[in-house]
Amino acid sequence: MEKTKNVFDIFDKDENFKLIMKHLLEASMEESFNSIMITKAEPGYPIIYVNPSCCEITGYGPYELLGKSPSILQGPKTDPAVLNRLNVAIAKGNLFYGRAINYRKDGSEFLMEWKIVPIRDEKNEVSHYLAIQRDVSLSSRQMG
């Protein structure tokens, strides 16, 4: 029996598995408690996907975010040092982790913790970014 290097090698061998994994990925993104945002790796990083949790946390509807820059969530108290670290990390194609004050559509502040993962294409060039985010402000911790 042929041994696979990792679970993702099965994508090359089993068409049914591809469909199951596609549905699993869709469900995990749509039903996640965490906010998920996908952007293009282009100037301004236009948003191409947000999940319901992202909309719930930010107060924006999906069509208010699609095509916009994630900077729509930034404001006066967003730490420029964190944004600088973010820009350096993604310019190098590295994973980024940080926390910063962001702003909801209604102008209220929240502390967002997030990871940004570069997504590479078949040429190993960064084509998109996946941002996994959560509200870690005091009010969100008191809800549980």
SELUM-339352 format. One record per residue: residue number from 0; x, y, z of N, C-alpha, C in turn; residue in one letter. Coordinates in steps of 0.2 Angstrom, whole numbers. Atoms other than C-alpha are relative to their C-alpha. Layout:
<recs>
REC  nr  n.xx  n.yy  n.zz ca.xx ca.yy ca.zz  c.xx  c.yy  c.zz rest
REC NUM     X     Y     Z     X     Y     Z     X     Y     Z    A
...
</recs>
This chain:
<recs>
REC  nr  n.xx  n.yy  n.zz ca.xx ca.yy ca.zz  c.xx  c.yy  c.zz rest
REC   0     4    -6     0     0     0     0     4     6     0    M
REC   1    -3    -6     1     6    17    -5    -1     5     6    E
REC   2     0    -5    -6    10    29    10     0     7    -2    K
REC   3     0    -7     1     5    47     9     4     4     4    T
REC   4    -4    -4    -4    16    61    15    -4     3     5    K
REC   5     4    -3    -5     2    70    24    -7    -1    -3    N
REC   6     7     1     1   -17    70    24    -2     4    -7    V
REC   7     2    -4     6   -18    83     9     3    -4    -6    F
REC   8    -2     4     6    -9    71    -3    -6    -4    -3    D
REC   9     6     4     2   -26    62    -4    -4     4    -5    I
REC  10     3    -4     5   -32    77   -14     2    -2    -7    F
REC  11    -2     1     7   -22    71   -29    -3    -7    -2    D
REC  12     2     7     1   -29    53   -28    -8    -1     0    K
REC  13     7     1    -1   -47    54   -23    -5     6    -1    D
REC  14     4    -6     1   -60    65   -31    -6     1     5    E
REC  15     6    -1    -5   -74    61   -18     3     3     6    N
REC  16    -3    -3    -5   -62    66    -5     1     8    -1    F
REC  17    -1    -7     2   -59    83   -14    -7     3     2    K
REC  18     6    -3    -1   -78    86   -13    -2     0     8    L
REC  19     1     0    -7   -79    81     5     4     5     4    I
REC  20    -4    -5    -3   -65    92    10    -2     7    -2    M
REC  21     3    -7     2   -73   107     0    -6     1     5    K
REC  22     6    -2    -4   -89   105    10     2     1     7    H
REC  23    -3    -1    -6   -79   103    26     3     7     1    L
REC  24    -3    -7    -1   -69   119    23    -6     5     0    L
REC  25     5    -5     0   -85   128    18    -4     1     7    E
REC  26     4     0    -6   -94   123    34     4     3     6    A
REC  27    -4    -2    -5   -79   126    45     1     8     0    S
REC  28    -1    -7     1   -77   144    38    -7     4     2    M
REC  29     7    -3    -1   -96   148    38    -2     0     7    E
REC  30     2     1    -7   -99   141    56     4     2     5    E
REC  31    -5    -1    -5   -84   146    65    -2     6     4    S
REC  32     1    -5    -5   -85   156    81     5     6    -2    F
REC  33    -5    -5     2   -69   166    74    -2     3    -6    N
REC  34     0    -4     6   -70   180    61     5    -3    -5    S
REC  35    -5     2     5   -63   174    45    -1     5    -6    I
REC  36     0    -5     5   -58   186    31     5    -2    -5    M
REC  37    -5     1     6   -49   183    14     1     6    -4    I
REC  38    -1    -6     5   -41   196     4     5    -2    -5    T
REC  39    -4     1     5   -32   197   -12     7     3     2    K
REC  40    -7    -3    -2   -13   200   -11     2     5    -5    A
REC  41     0    -5     5   -15   216   -21     1     7     4    E
REC  42     0    -6    -4   -13   234   -16    -7     2     3    P
REC  43     6    -1    -4   -26   239    -3    -3    -7     3    G
REC  44     3     7    -2   -29   220     0    -7     0     0    Y
REC  45     8     0     0   -47   220    -6    -3    -7     3    P
REC  46     3     6    -3   -58   208     4    -4    -3    -5    I
REC  47     4     4     5   -66   194    -6    -4    -5     4    I
REC  48     5     4    -4   -74   184     8     0     2     7    Y
REC  49     1    -1    -8   -80   187    26    -5    -5     2    V
REC  50     5     5    -2   -89   174    36    -5     4     5    N
REC  51     5    -3    -4  -105   178    47     3     2     6    P
REC  52    -3    -3    -7   -94   180    63     3     6    -1    S
REC  53    -3    -7     2   -84   194    54    -5     5     0    C
REC  54     5    -5     0  -100   203    51    -3     1     7    C
REC  55     3    -1    -6  -107   200    68     5     4     5    E
REC  56    -5    -3    -5   -91   206    77     1     8    -3    I
REC  57    -1    -7     3   -89   222    65    -6     4    -1    T
REC  58     6    -3     2  -107   226    62    -1     2    -7    G
REC  59     1    -1     7  -104   227    44    -3    -6    -4    Y
REC  60     3     5     4  -114   217    31     6    -3    -5    G
REC  61    -5     2     5  -104   206    19     1     5    -6    P
REC  62    -1    -5     6  -107   218     4     2     7     2    Y
REC  63    -4    -7    -2  -101   233    14     7    -1     1    E
REC  64    -7     1     0   -84   224    16     3    -3    -6    L
REC  65    -3     3     6   -82   215     0     3     5    -5    L
REC  66    -3    -4     4   -70   224   -11     4     6     3    G
REC  67    -4    -5    -4   -64   236     3     6    -3     3    K
REC  68    -6     2    -3   -48   236    12    -1    -2     7    S
REC  69     1     2    -7   -47   228    30     1     7     4    P
REC  70    -1    -7    -4   -41   246    35    -6     3     2    S
REC  71     7    -3    -1   -60   250    35    -1    -1     8    I
REC  72     1     1    -7   -59   243    53     5     4     5    L
REC  73    -5    -4    -4   -44   254    59    -3     7     1    Q
REC  74     2    -7    -2   -46   271    68     6     3     4    G
REC  75    -5    -4    -3   -37   283    79     4    -4     5    P
REC  76    -4     4    -5   -32   270    93     3    -6    -3    K
REC  77    -3     6     3   -26   257    81     7     1     0    T
REC  78    -7    -1    -1    -8   255    85     4    -1    -6    D
REC  79    -4     0     6     3   260    71     6    -5     0    P
REC  80    -6     4     0    18   249    77    -3    -7    -1    A
REC  81     3     7     1     6   233    76    -1     0    -8    V
REC  82     1     0     7     2   238    58     6     0    -4    L
REC  83    -6     0     3    20   241    54     3    -8     0    N
REC  84    -2     7    -1    24   223    61    -4    -4    -5    R
REC  85     4     3     5    10   217    50     2     0    -7    L
REC  86    -2    -1     7    16   225    34     7    -3    -1    N
REC  87    -7     4     1    34   218    37    -1    -7    -1    V
REC  88     1     7     0    28   201    40    -3    -3    -7    A
REC  89     3     2     6    17   200    25     4     1    -6    I
REC  90    -5    -1     5    30   208    14     5    -6    -1    A
REC  91    -5     6     1    41   193    18    -3    -6    -1    K
REC  92     4     6     1    27   181    16     0    -4     6    G
REC  93     0     4    -6    27   176    34    -7     1     3    N
REC  94     6     0    -4    13   172    46     0     6     5    L
REC  95     1    -6    -5     7   187    57    -4    -1     5    F
REC  96     4     0    -6     0   187    74     0     7     4    Y
REC  97     0    -7    -4    -6   203    83    -6     1     3    G
REC  98     6    -2    -3   -18   212    93     0     8    -1    R
REC  99     1    -7     1   -25   230    90    -7     2     1    A
REC 100     6    -3     0   -39   241    93    -3     1    -7    I
REC 101     4    -2     6   -52   241    79    -6     3     1    N
REC 102     6    -4    -1   -68   249    76    -6    -4    -4    Y
REC 103     6     3     3   -86   242    72    -3     6    -5    R
REC 104     4    -4     5   -97   250    59    -3     6     4    K
REC 105     3    -5    -4  -105   260    73     5     5     4    D
REC 106    -6    -4    -3   -88   267    79     2    -2     6    G
REC 107    -2     3    -7   -87   257    95     7    -4    -1    S
REC 108    -6     3     0   -70   250    99     0    -7     2    E
REC 109    -1     7    -3   -65   232   101     7    -2    -1    F
REC 110    -7     3     0   -48   223   104    -1    -6    -4    L
REC 111     0     6     4   -45   211    90     7    -3     0    M
REC 112    -6     4     1   -33   197    90     0    -4    -6    E
REC 113     0     3     7   -28   190    73     6    -3    -2    W
REC 114    -6     3     4   -17   179    63    -2     1    -7    K
REC 115     0    -1     7   -14   182    45     5    -5    -3    I
REC 116    -4     6     3    -8   167    34     0     2    -7    V
REC 117    -1    -1     7    -1   170    17    -2    -7    -4    P
REC 118     3     6     4   -10   158     4     4     0    -7    I
REC 119    -5     0     6     2   153   -10    -4    -4    -6    R
REC 120     3     3     6    -3   148   -28     5    -5    -2    D
REC 121    -4     6     3     4   134   -39     7     2    -1    E
REC 122    -7    -2     1    20   145   -42     3     2     6    K
REC 123    -2    -2    -7    22   147   -23     1     7     1    N
REC 124     1    -7    -2    18   165   -24    -6     2     4    E
REC 125     6    -1    -4     7   173   -12    -5     4    -4    V
REC 126     6    -2     4   -10   176   -20    -5     3     4    S
REC 127     5    -2    -5   -21   179    -5     2     0     7    H
REC 128    -2     1    -7   -21   181    14    -7    -2     3    Y
REC 129     5     2    -4   -32   172    26     1     3     7    L
REC 130     0    -3    -7   -36   182    42    -5    -3     5    A
REC 131     5     3    -5   -43   173    57     1     5     6    I
REC 132     1    -5    -5   -49   185    70    -5    -1     5    Q
REC 133     5     1    -6   -57   186    87     0     7     4    R
REC 134     1    -6    -5   -64   200    98     2    -3     7    D
REC 135    -2     2    -6   -54   198   114    -1     6     5    V
REC 136     1    -5    -4   -60   214   122    -4    -2     6    S
REC 137     3     2    -6   -67   213   140    -8    -2    -1    L
REC 138     7     1     0   -85   214   135    -2    -7    -3    S
REC 139     2     7     3   -84   198   124     2    -6     4    S
REC 140    -1     5    -5   -76   188   138    -5    -1     5    R
REC 141     5     1    -5   -90   192   150    -6    -3    -3    Q
REC 142     6     3     3  -103   185   138     0    -8     1    M
REC 143     0     7    -1   -98   167   141    -2    -3     6    G
</recs>
